[in-house]
Amino acid sequence: MSESPRPHTLFIYGSLLDASERERVIAGRIEARAARLVGYERGRKRYFYVTKRDGAEVAGAILTGVSDKELAILDEYEDVPRLYTRERISVMDAEGATVECWIYLPTSWAG
């Protein structure tokens, strides 16, 4: 069985929530569905970021079906590893189900 050409799921919480920005960055369309990240809060300096905080949650969205190529483009857009790292995290979708996703977490600049 060959690997799916669009195998990745990504949680977004900043500028990529804007569908036109996503389309501009990856030169294509990926639909987003509502989700939330529990135990984190969102902040913004020059860029959006999330940090752990008990009792907080961040509204965002899940992108499903992200290809390897699109993920590489997004890594460049997020300036991995200088500004962000890409890590796995559990988020809650709109129905309350847990979904394992990639997320971009800030490096030391946000602290």
Secondary structure, 3 states (H helix, E strand, C coil): CCCCCCCEEEEECCHHHCHHHHHHHHCCCCCEEEEEEEEEEEEECCCEEEEEEEEEEEEEEEEEEECHHHHHHHHHHCCCCCCEEEEEEEEEECCCCEEEEEEEEECHHHC
